[in-house]
Amino acid sequence: LEPAIMGETTGGPGAVELAPDEQVTIEKVMVARDAMARIAESSAGDCDRAAKQIGAVVEHSRELLAASAVLERDPDRRTWIGQRYGARILASSSKRMALIDRCEEHEGLTRIFESLE
């Protein structure tokens, strides 16, 4: 789930409704994103600690992240996600970006964040 989905509109509001299991998947992904954002915010520049903790969240959430990526390939589902979670996605992304800026030379974090793309 990347911030780019926030402005995309292909089918207009309500063009598609995610199935209940898809909604659960997205909510679980958002919980993982929120956890990564909290870690990024609380790391206070401790890149090693942040890498270890964020790496654990990513590893634990790998299947959910993959399922979310499949959902996002559909433009209407992507719009639905953006309409409902756009602000939350932006907030968590900005916290992660601040960590990336502070730890830009940290190979472990770089690998983790590259694996999310």
Secondary structure, DSSP 4 states (H G I P E B T S, - for coil): --GGGGG--SS-TTS----HHHHHHHHHHHHHHHHHHHHHHHSTT-HHHHHHHHHHHHHHHHHHHHHHHHHHTSHHHHHHHHHHHHHHHHHHHHHHHHHHHHTTT-HHHHHHHHHT-
